Amino acid sequence: MVETKSITDQLTEFNKIIDDLANIDVNLEDEDKALHLLCALPKSYENFKDTMLYGKEGTVTLCLP
């Protein structure tokens, strides 16, 4: 992800990549999707990323509507 694009645009691109992978029978678990997304966040989200990765117990999952 890059700082100059909106998060909405980048999430749309992320979801397209996930859909493209599913179309070629590459299915990721929700936890893996969430981790990929968190790791791709720009530097300005570093504190949020650290909090989500290390600030709680349990697993991180991606919930899409």
C-alpha positions as CSV (number, residue, x, y, z in Angstrom):
1,M,0.0,0.0,0.0
2,V,1.1,3.5,-0.7
3,E,0.4,6.7,1.3
4,T,-0.9,8.6,-1.8
5,K,-3.8,6.3,-2.5
6,S,-7.0,6.2,-0.3
7,I,-7.5,3.2,2.0
8,T,-10.8,2.5,0.2
9,D,-9.0,2.2,-3.2
10,Q,-6.3,0.0,-1.7
11,L,-8.9,-2.2,0.0
12,T,-10.7,-2.5,-3.4
13,E,-7.5,-3.6,-5.0
14,F,-6.8,-6.0,-2.2
15,N,-10.2,-7.6,-2.5
16,K,-9.7,-7.9,-6.3
17,I,-6.4,-9.8,-5.7
18,I,-8.2,-12.1,-3.2
19,D,-11.0,-12.7,-5.8
20,D,-8.4,-13.4,-8.5
21,L,-6.6,-15.9,-6.3
22,A,-9.9,-17.6,-5.6
23,N,-10.6,-17.8,-9.3
24,I,-7.5,-19.9,-9.8
25,D,-8.3,-22.1,-6.7
26,V,-6.0,-20.4,-4.3
27,N,-8.0,-19.9,-1.1
28,L,-6.6,-18.1,1.9
29,E,-7.9,-18.5,5.4
30,D,-9.4,-15.3,6.9
31,E,-6.6,-15.0,9.4
32,D,-4.0,-15.1,6.5
33,K,-5.9,-12.4,4.6
34,A,-6.0,-10.2,7.7
35,L,-2.3,-10.7,8.3
36,H,-1.4,-9.9,4.7
37,L,-3.6,-6.8,4.8
38,L,-2.1,-5.6,8.1
39,C,1.5,-6.1,6.9
40,A,0.7,-4.2,3.7
41,L,-0.5,-1.1,5.5
42,P,1.6,2.1,4.9
43,K,4.1,3.4,7.5
44,S,1.6,5.9,8.9
45,Y,-0.5,2.9,10.2
46,E,2.5,1.4,12.1
47,N,1.0,1.9,15.5
48,F,-2.4,0.5,14.5
49,K,-0.7,-2.5,12.9
50,D,1.4,-3.2,16.0
51,T,-1.6,-2.9,18.2
52,M,-3.6,-5.3,16.0
53,L,-0.8,-7.8,15.8
54,Y,0.6,-7.8,19.3
55,G,-1.9,-5.9,21.5
56,K,-4.4,-8.7,22.1
57,E,-4.8,-12.4,22.6
58,G,-6.4,-14.6,20.1
59,T,-6.4,-14.5,16.3
60,V,-6.8,-11.7,13.9
61,T,-9.4,-12.3,11.1
62,L,-10.7,-10.5,8.2
63,C,-14.5,-9.9,8.2
64,L,-15.9,-8.8,4.8
65,P,-19.5,-7.8,4.2
